[in-house]
Amino acid sequence: MIVEWIRSNALILVIDLVGLYIVVRFLSWKIRHKLEEVEQRQIYANRQKKINRQNSSLDPENE
């Protein structure tokens, strides 16, 4: 009786650990992907600011 209880608890523990591993891997992938996306947006915004500054310094008669 006790042996069966220990086996079932061990099986539940293994299943829980596998599920936890899957969740942690998914969340770390999701966070890494989101950080890369934010970094790309920031690079694009900086590039646009640089282009706008260059355009405004080349064309001062519009001001």
SEMITI-689413 format. One record per atom (N, C-alpha, C): residue number from 1; atom name; x, y, z. Coordinates in pm, 1 decimal. Example, Ala and Ser with C-alpha at 12.3 -4.5 7.8 and 13.67 -1.06 7.14 Angstrom:
<drendren><k>1</k><a>N</a><px>1319.0</px><py>-569.0</py><pz>780.0</pz></drendren>
<drendren><k>1</k><a>CA</a><px>1230.0</px><py>-450.0</py><pz>780.0</pz></drendren>
<drendren><k>1</k><a>C</a><px>1320.0</px><py>-330.0</py><pz>780.0</pz></drendren>
<drendren><k>2</k><a>N</a><px>1285.0</px><py>-225.0</py><pz>708.0</pz></drendren>
<drendren><k>2</k><a>CA</a><px>1367.0</px><py>-106.0</py><pz>714.0</pz></drendren>
<drendren><k>2</k><a>C</a><px>1290.0</px><py>3.0</py><pz>787.0</pz></drendren>
// end
This chain:
<drendren><k>1</k><a>N</a><px>81.3</px><py>-119.3</py><pz>0.0</pz></drendren>
<drendren><k>1</k><a>CA</a><px>0.0</px><py>0.0</py><pz>0.0</pz></drendren>
<drendren><k>1</k><a>C</a><px>86.0</px><py>126.3</py><pz>0.0</pz></drendren>
<drendren><k>2</k><a>N</a><px>181.2</px><py>132.2</py><pz>89.4</pz></drendren>
<drendren><k>2</k><a>CA</a><px>267.5</px><py>249.8</py><pz>97.7</pz></drendren>
<drendren><k>2</k><a>C</a><px>356.4</px><py>258.7</py><pz>-26.2</pz></drendren>
<drendren><k>3</k><a>N</a><px>400.2</px><py>143.1</py><pz>-75.7</pz></drendren>
<drendren><k>3</k><a>CA</a><px>486.3</px><py>141.5</py><pz>-194.5</pz></drendren>
<drendren><k>3</k><a>C</a><px>410.8</px><py>196.8</py><pz>-314.6</pz></drendren>
<drendren><k>4</k><a>N</a><px>285.0</px><py>160.3</py><pz>-328.8</pz></drendren>
<drendren><k>4</k><a>CA</a><px>204.2</px><py>212.8</py><pz>-439.4</pz></drendren>
<drendren><k>4</k><a>C</a><px>186.3</px><py>363.8</py><pz>-425.5</pz></drendren>
<drendren><k>5</k><a>N</a><px>166.1</px><py>409.5</py><pz>-304.3</pz></drendren>
<drendren><k>5</k><a>CA</a><px>149.9</px><py>552.7</py><pz>-279.9</pz></drendren>
<drendren><k>5</k><a>C</a><px>278.0</px><py>628.0</py><pz>-315.7</pz></drendren>
<drendren><k>6</k><a>N</a><px>393.7</px><py>572.1</py><pz>-277.9</pz></drendren>
<drendren><k>6</k><a>CA</a><px>522.8</px><py>633.9</py><pz>-309.6</pz></drendren>
<drendren><k>6</k><a>C</a><px>544.0</px><py>635.9</py><pz>-460.5</pz></drendren>
<drendren><k>7</k><a>N</a><px>509.3</px><py>527.2</py><pz>-528.9</pz></drendren>
<drendren><k>7</k><a>CA</a><px>524.5</px><py>522.1</py><pz>-674.9</pz></drendren>
<drendren><k>7</k><a>C</a><px>436.5</px><py>626.4</py><pz>-742.9</pz></drendren>
<drendren><k>8</k><a>N</a><px>312.7</px><py>636.8</py><pz>-699.5</pz></drendren>
<drendren><k>8</k><a>CA</a><px>222.6</px><py>733.5</py><pz>-763.2</pz></drendren>
<drendren><k>8</k><a>C</a><px>269.7</px><py>876.6</py><pz>-736.3</pz></drendren>
<drendren><k>9</k><a>N</a><px>317.9</px><py>903.2</py><pz>-616.9</pz></drendren>
<drendren><k>9</k><a>CA</a><px>370.2</px><py>1036.9</py><pz>-587.0</pz></drendren>
<drendren><k>9</k><a>C</a><px>496.9</px><py>1065.1</py><pz>-666.6</pz></drendren>
<drendren><k>10</k><a>N</a><px>581.4</px><py>963.4</py><pz>-683.4</pz></drendren>
<drendren><k>10</k><a>CA</a><px>702.9</px><py>981.8</py><pz>-762.6</pz></drendren>
<drendren><k>10</k><a>C</a><px>666.9</px><py>1011.0</py><pz>-907.8</pz></drendren>
<drendren><k>11</k><a>N</a><px>567.6</px><py>941.0</py><pz>-960.4</pz></drendren>
<drendren><k>11</k><a>CA</a><px>523.2</px><py>964.7</py><pz>-1098.0</pz></drendren>
<drendren><k>11</k><a>C</a><px>467.2</px><py>1105.8</py><pz>-1112.9</pz></drendren>
<drendren><k>12</k><a>N</a><px>386.5</px><py>1148.2</py><pz>-1018.1</pz></drendren>
<drendren><k>12</k><a>CA</a><px>331.4</px><py>1284.2</py><pz>-1021.6</pz></drendren>
<drendren><k>12</k><a>C</a><px>444.1</px><py>1387.2</py><pz>-1013.4</pz></drendren>
<drendren><k>13</k><a>N</a><px>543.4</px><py>1362.0</py><pz>-929.9</pz></drendren>
<drendren><k>13</k><a>CA</a><px>656.8</px><py>1453.1</py><pz>-916.9</pz></drendren>
<drendren><k>13</k><a>C</a><px>733.6</px><py>1464.1</py><pz>-1048.3</pz></drendren>
<drendren><k>14</k><a>N</a><px>757.0</px><py>1351.2</py><pz>-1114.2</pz></drendren>
<drendren><k>14</k><a>CA</a><px>828.2</px><py>1352.0</py><pz>-1242.0</pz></drendren>
<drendren><k>14</k><a>C</a><px>748.3</px><py>1429.6</py><pz>-1346.5</pz></drendren>
<drendren><k>15</k><a>N</a><px>618.8</px><py>1405.8</py><pz>-1352.8</pz></drendren>
<drendren><k>15</k><a>CA</a><px>533.8</px><py>1476.9</py><pz>-1449.3</pz></drendren>
<drendren><k>15</k><a>C</a><px>535.0</px><py>1627.1</py><pz>-1419.8</pz></drendren>
<drendren><k>16</k><a>N</a><px>527.4</px><py>1664.2</py><pz>-1292.4</pz></drendren>
<drendren><k>16</k><a>CA</a><px>532.1</px><py>1805.9</py><pz>-1255.2</pz></drendren>
<drendren><k>16</k><a>C</a><px>665.4</px><py>1869.4</py><pz>-1293.8</pz></drendren>
<drendren><k>17</k><a>N</a><px>774.7</px><py>1798.1</py><pz>-1272.0</pz></drendren>
<drendren><k>17</k><a>CA</a><px>906.3</px><py>1851.8</py><pz>-1306.8</pz></drendren>
<drendren><k>17</k><a>C</a><px>921.5</px><py>1869.9</py><pz>-1457.5</pz></drendren>
<drendren><k>18</k><a>N</a><px>870.8</px><py>1774.8</py><pz>-1534.9</pz></drendren>
<drendren><k>18</k><a>CA</a><px>875.9</px><py>1787.9</py><pz>-1680.9</pz></drendren>
<drendren><k>18</k><a>C</a><px>791.9</px><py>1907.5</py><pz>-1725.1</pz></drendren>
<drendren><k>19</k><a>N</a><px>675.0</px><py>1922.2</py><pz>-1668.5</pz></drendren>
<drendren><k>19</k><a>CA</a><px>590.1</px><py>2036.8</py><pz>-1701.6</pz></drendren>
<drendren><k>19</k><a>C</a><px>655.6</px><py>2168.7</py><pz>-1664.0</pz></drendren>
<drendren><k>20</k><a>N</a><px>717.4</px><py>2173.4</py><pz>-1547.6</pz></drendren>
<drendren><k>20</k><a>CA</a><px>787.0</px><py>2293.5</py><pz>-1503.6</pz></drendren>
<drendren><k>20</k><a>C</a><px>902.9</px><py>2326.5</py><pz>-1596.7</pz></drendren>
<drendren><k>21</k><a>N</a><px>977.2</px><py>2225.6</py><pz>-1639.8</pz></drendren>
<drendren><k>21</k><a>CA</a><px>1088.1</px><py>2245.6</py><pz>-1733.3</pz></drendren>
<drendren><k>21</k><a>C</a><px>1036.7</px><py>2304.6</py><pz>-1864.8</pz></drendren>
<drendren><k>22</k><a>N</a><px>926.6</px><py>2250.7</py><pz>-1915.3</pz></drendren>
<drendren><k>22</k><a>CA</a><px>869.4</px><py>2300.2</py><pz>-2041.1</pz></drendren>
<drendren><k>22</k><a>C</a><px>826.3</px><py>2446.2</py><pz>-2025.9</pz></drendren>
<drendren><k>23</k><a>N</a><px>762.4</px><py>2479.3</py><pz>-1916.1</pz></drendren>
<drendren><k>23</k><a>CA</a><px>716.0</px><py>2616.8</py><pz>-1893.3</pz></drendren>
<drendren><k>23</k><a>C</a><px>834.5</px><py>2712.8</py><pz>-1883.4</pz></drendren>
<drendren><k>24</k><a>N</a><px>937.4</px><py>2674.6</py><pz>-1809.2</pz></drendren>
<drendren><k>24</k><a>CA</a><px>1054.7</px><py>2760.9</py><pz>-1793.6</pz></drendren>
<drendren><k>24</k><a>C</a><px>1123.8</px><py>2781.7</py><pz>-1927.3</pz></drendren>
<drendren><k>25</k><a>N</a><px>1138.7</px><py>2676.2</py><pz>-2005.7</pz></drendren>
<drendren><k>25</k><a>CA</a><px>1202.1</px><py>2689.5</py><pz>-2138.0</pz></drendren>
<drendren><k>25</k><a>C</a><px>1119.3</px><py>2779.6</py><pz>-2228.5</pz></drendren>
<drendren><k>26</k><a>N</a><px>988.1</px><py>2762.9</py><pz>-2228.7</pz></drendren>
<drendren><k>26</k><a>CA</a><px>901.7</px><py>2844.8</py><pz>-2313.0</pz></drendren>
<drendren><k>26</k><a>C</a><px>909.6</px><py>2991.4</py><pz>-2272.4</pz></drendren>
<drendren><k>27</k><a>N</a><px>901.4</px><py>3018.1</py><pz>-2142.6</pz></drendren>
<drendren><k>27</k><a>CA</a><px>905.4</px><py>3157.2</py><pz>-2097.0</pz></drendren>
<drendren><k>27</k><a>C</a><px>1040.5</px><py>3221.8</py><pz>-2124.6</pz></drendren>
<drendren><k>28</k><a>N</a><px>1149.1</px><py>3147.5</py><pz>-2106.9</pz></drendren>
<drendren><k>28</k><a>CA</a><px>1280.6</px><py>3205.4</py><pz>-2135.7</pz></drendren>
<drendren><k>28</k><a>C</a><px>1294.7</px><py>3234.2</py><pz>-2284.9</pz></drendren>
<drendren><k>29</k><a>N</a><px>1240.9</px><py>3146.5</py><pz>-2369.9</pz></drendren>
<drendren><k>29</k><a>CA</a><px>1244.2</px><py>3171.3</py><pz>-2514.2</pz></drendren>
<drendren><k>29</k><a>C</a><px>1161.1</px><py>3294.5</py><pz>-2547.7</pz></drendren>
<drendren><k>30</k><a>N</a><px>1044.0</px><py>3304.1</py><pz>-2486.8</pz></drendren>
<drendren><k>30</k><a>CA</a><px>953.3</px><py>3416.4</py><pz>-2514.1</pz></drendren>
<drendren><k>30</k><a>C</a><px>1017.6</px><py>3548.5</py><pz>-2471.7</pz></drendren>
<drendren><k>31</k><a>N</a><px>1079.4</px><py>3551.1</py><pz>-2355.1</pz></drendren>
<drendren><k>31</k><a>CA</a><px>1144.1</px><py>3673.1</py><pz>-2306.4</pz></drendren>
<drendren><k>31</k><a>C</a><px>1262.1</px><py>3709.5</py><pz>-2395.2</pz></drendren>
<drendren><k>32</k><a>N</a><px>1342.7</px><py>3610.9</py><pz>-2432.6</pz></drendren>
<drendren><k>32</k><a>CA</a><px>1457.6</px><py>3636.7</py><pz>-2520.0</pz></drendren>
<drendren><k>32</k><a>C</a><px>1411.3</px><py>3692.3</py><pz>-2654.1</pz></drendren>
<drendren><k>33</k><a>N</a><px>1306.2</px><py>3634.4</py><pz>-2709.0</pz></drendren>
<drendren><k>33</k><a>CA</a><px>1251.8</px><py>3679.3</py><pz>-2837.3</pz></drendren>
<drendren><k>33</k><a>C</a><px>1199.4</px><py>3822.7</py><pz>-2825.7</pz></drendren>
<drendren><k>34</k><a>N</a><px>1130.9</px><py>3853.2</py><pz>-2717.5</pz></drendren>
<drendren><k>34</k><a>CA</a><px>1076.0</px><py>3988.0</py><pz>-2697.8</pz></drendren>
<drendren><k>34</k><a>C</a><px>1188.4</px><py>4089.4</py><pz>-2681.1</pz></drendren>
<drendren><k>35</k><a>N</a><px>1294.4</px><py>4054.6</py><pz>-2609.1</pz></drendren>
<drendren><k>35</k><a>CA</a><px>1407.5</px><py>4145.9</py><pz>-2593.0</pz></drendren>
<drendren><k>35</k><a>C</a><px>1476.0</px><py>4173.5</py><pz>-2726.2</pz></drendren>
<drendren><k>36</k><a>N</a><px>1489.0</px><py>4071.8</py><pz>-2810.8</pz></drendren>
<drendren><k>36</k><a>CA</a><px>1546.7</px><py>4092.7</py><pz>-2943.4</pz></drendren>
<drendren><k>36</k><a>C</a><px>1458.7</px><py>4185.6</py><pz>-3026.1</pz></drendren>
<drendren><k>37</k><a>N</a><px>1327.9</px><py>4168.9</py><pz>-3015.1</pz></drendren>
<drendren><k>37</k><a>CA</a><px>1234.6</px><py>4254.8</py><pz>-3088.2</pz></drendren>
<drendren><k>37</k><a>C</a><px>1246.2</px><py>4400.2</py><pz>-3042.1</pz></drendren>
<drendren><k>38</k><a>N</a><px>1255.0</px><py>4421.4</py><pz>-2911.9</pz></drendren>
<drendren><k>38</k><a>CA</a><px>1268.6</px><py>4556.9</py><pz>-2858.0</pz></drendren>
<drendren><k>38</k><a>C</a><px>1401.0</px><py>4617.5</py><pz>-2902.4</pz></drendren>
<drendren><k>39</k><a>N</a><px>1506.0</px><py>4538.1</py><pz>-2902.3</pz></drendren>
<drendren><k>39</k><a>CA</a><px>1636.4</px><py>4587.1</py><pz>-2946.2</pz></drendren>
<drendren><k>39</k><a>C</a><px>1632.7</px><py>4628.9</py><pz>-3093.2</pz></drendren>
<drendren><k>40</k><a>N</a><px>1566.8</px><py>4550.8</py><pz>-3176.5</pz></drendren>
<drendren><k>40</k><a>CA</a><px>1554.8</px><py>4585.9</py><pz>-3318.1</pz></drendren>
<drendren><k>40</k><a>C</a><px>1475.4</px><py>4715.1</py><pz>-3335.4</pz></drendren>
<drendren><k>41</k><a>N</a><px>1368.6</px><py>4731.7</py><pz>-3258.7</pz></drendren>
<drendren><k>41</k><a>CA</a><px>1290.3</px><py>4856.2</py><pz>-3265.2</pz></drendren>
<drendren><k>41</k><a>C</a><px>1374.1</px><py>4975.8</py><pz>-3223.0</pz></drendren>
<drendren><k>42</k><a>N</a><px>1455.1</px><py>4957.5</py><pz>-3120.6</pz></drendren>
<drendren><k>42</k><a>CA</a><px>1539.2</px><py>5065.9</py><pz>-3071.8</pz></drendren>
<drendren><k>42</k><a>C</a><px>1644.6</px><py>5102.9</py><pz>-3176.0</pz></drendren>
<drendren><k>43</k><a>N</a><px>1704.1</px><py>5004.4</py><pz>-3240.0</pz></drendren>
<drendren><k>43</k><a>CA</a><px>1801.8</px><py>5030.7</py><pz>-3345.6</pz></drendren>
<drendren><k>43</k><a>C</a><px>1735.6</px><py>5106.4</py><pz>-3459.5</pz></drendren>
<drendren><k>44</k><a>N</a><px>1615.5</px><py>5064.9</py><pz>-3497.0</pz></drendren>
<drendren><k>44</k><a>CA</a><px>1542.5</px><py>5131.6</py><pz>-3605.4</pz></drendren>
<drendren><k>44</k><a>C</a><px>1510.4</px><py>5276.4</py><pz>-3568.0</pz></drendren>
<drendren><k>45</k><a>N</a><px>1465.3</px><py>5298.8</py><pz>-3445.1</pz></drendren>
<drendren><k>45</k><a>CA</a><px>1431.3</px><py>5434.7</py><pz>-3401.3</pz></drendren>
<drendren><k>45</k><a>C</a><px>1555.1</px><py>5523.7</py><pz>-3399.4</pz></drendren>
<drendren><k>46</k><a>N</a><px>1666.9</px><py>5471.0</py><pz>-3352.2</pz></drendren>
<drendren><k>46</k><a>CA</a><px>1790.9</px><py>5548.8</py><pz>-3351.5</pz></drendren>
<drendren><k>46</k><a>C</a><px>1835.8</px><py>5581.7</py><pz>-3493.0</pz></drendren>
<drendren><k>47</k><a>N</a><px>1820.4</px><py>5486.7</py><pz>-3583.5</pz></drendren>
<drendren><k>47</k><a>CA</a><px>1857.2</px><py>5509.3</py><pz>-3723.0</pz></drendren>
<drendren><k>47</k><a>C</a><px>1768.5</px><py>5617.8</py><pz>-3784.6</pz></drendren>
<drendren><k>48</k><a>N</a><px>1638.7</px><py>5613.8</py><pz>-3753.3</pz></drendren>
<drendren><k>48</k><a>CA</a><px>1546.6</px><py>5714.9</py><pz>-3805.9</pz></drendren>
<drendren><k>48</k><a>C</a><px>1580.9</px><py>5853.4</py><pz>-3750.5</pz></drendren>
<drendren><k>49</k><a>N</a><px>1614.7</px><py>5862.3</py><pz>-3621.7</pz></drendren>
<drendren><k>49</k><a>CA</a><px>1653.7</px><py>5990.3</py><pz>-3562.8</pz></drendren>
<drendren><k>49</k><a>C</a><px>1778.8</px><py>6044.4</py><pz>-3630.6</pz></drendren>
<drendren><k>50</k><a>N</a><px>1874.0</px><py>5956.3</py><pz>-3656.8</pz></drendren>
<drendren><k>50</k><a>CA</a><px>1998.4</px><py>5998.0</py><pz>-3721.3</pz></drendren>
<drendren><k>50</k><a>C</a><px>1969.8</px><py>6049.4</py><pz>-3861.8</pz></drendren>
<drendren><k>51</k><a>N</a><px>1885.2</px><py>5980.6</py><pz>-3935.8</pz></drendren>
<drendren><k>51</k><a>CA</a><px>1849.4</px><py>6023.3</py><pz>-4071.3</pz></drendren>
<drendren><k>51</k><a>C</a><px>1777.7</px><py>6157.7</py><pz>-4066.3</pz></drendren>
<drendren><k>52</k><a>N</a><px>1686.5</px><py>6174.6</py><pz>-3972.3</pz></drendren>
<drendren><k>52</k><a>CA</a><px>1614.4</px><py>6301.4</py><pz>-3959.5</pz></drendren>
<drendren><k>52</k><a>C</a><px>1708.0</px><py>6416.2</py><pz>-3924.5</pz></drendren>
<drendren><k>53</k><a>N</a><px>1805.2</px><py>6391.2</py><pz>-3836.5</pz></drendren>
<drendren><k>53</k><a>CA</a><px>1902.4</px><py>6495.3</py><pz>-3802.3</pz></drendren>
<drendren><k>53</k><a>C</a><px>1986.9</px><py>6532.1</py><pz>-3922.9</pz></drendren>
<drendren><k>54</k><a>N</a><px>2028.9</px><py>6431.8</py><pz>-4000.3</pz></drendren>
<drendren><k>54</k><a>CA</a><px>2109.7</px><py>6458.6</py><pz>-4119.0</pz></drendren>
<drendren><k>54</k><a>C</a><px>2029.5</px><py>6536.7</py><pz>-4221.7</pz></drendren>
<drendren><k>55</k><a>N</a><px>1903.9</px><py>6501.8</py><pz>-4239.4</pz></drendren>
<drendren><k>55</k><a>CA</a><px>1819.6</px><py>6572.2</py><pz>-4335.4</pz></drendren>
<drendren><k>55</k><a>C</a><px>1795.5</px><py>6716.5</py><pz>-4292.0</pz></drendren>
<drendren><k>56</k><a>N</a><px>1775.4</px><py>6738.6</py><pz>-4164.5</pz></drendren>
<drendren><k>56</k><a>CA</a><px>1749.7</px><py>6875.2</py><pz>-4118.3</pz></drendren>
<drendren><k>56</k><a>C</a><px>1876.2</px><py>6960.2</py><pz>-4124.8</pz></drendren>
<drendren><k>57</k><a>N</a><px>1993.3</px><py>6901.4</py><pz>-4106.0</pz></drendren>
<drendren><k>57</k><a>CA</a><px>2117.2</px><py>6979.4</py><pz>-4115.0</pz></drendren>
<drendren><k>57</k><a>C</a><px>2155.4</px><py>7005.3</py><pz>-4260.2</pz></drendren>
<drendren><k>58</k><a>N</a><px>2114.3</px><py>6921.8</py><pz>-4352.8</pz></drendren>
<drendren><k>58</k><a>CA</a><px>2143.9</px><py>6942.4</py><pz>-4494.3</pz></drendren>
<drendren><k>58</k><a>C</a><px>2048.4</px><py>7042.1</py><pz>-4558.5</pz></drendren>
<drendren><k>59</k><a>N</a><px>1931.5</px><py>7059.7</py><pz>-4500.6</pz></drendren>
<drendren><k>59</k><a>CA</a><px>1828.5</px><py>7143.8</py><pz>-4561.0</pz></drendren>
<drendren><k>59</k><a>C</a><px>1780.8</px><py>7250.3</py><pz>-4461.2</pz></drendren>
<drendren><k>60</k><a>N</a><px>1867.3</px><py>7349.2</py><pz>-4426.7</pz></drendren>
<drendren><k>60</k><a>CA</a><px>1828.8</px><py>7448.8</py><pz>-4325.8</pz></drendren>
<drendren><k>60</k><a>C</a><px>1730.6</px><py>7553.3</py><pz>-4377.8</pz></drendren>
<drendren><k>61</k><a>N</a><px>1709.5</px><py>7564.0</py><pz>-4507.3</pz></drendren>
<drendren><k>61</k><a>CA</a><px>1620.1</px><py>7666.1</py><pz>-4560.8</pz></drendren>
<drendren><k>61</k><a>C</a><px>1473.7</px><py>7636.1</py><pz>-4533.2</pz></drendren>
<drendren><k>62</k><a>N</a><px>1439.5</px><py>7512.6</py><pz>-4498.4</pz></drendren>
<drendren><k>62</k><a>CA</a><px>1300.4</px><py>7478.0</py><pz>-4468.4</pz></drendren>
<drendren><k>62</k><a>C</a><px>1255.7</px><py>7533.3</py><pz>-4333.9</pz></drendren>
<drendren><k>63</k><a>N</a><px>1348.9</px><py>7568.8</py><pz>-4247.8</pz></drendren>
<drendren><k>63</k><a>CA</a><px>1312.3</px><py>7617.4</py><pz>-4114.4</pz></drendren>
<drendren><k>63</k><a>C</a><px>1285.7</px><py>7759.7</py><pz>-4117.3</pz></drendren>
// end
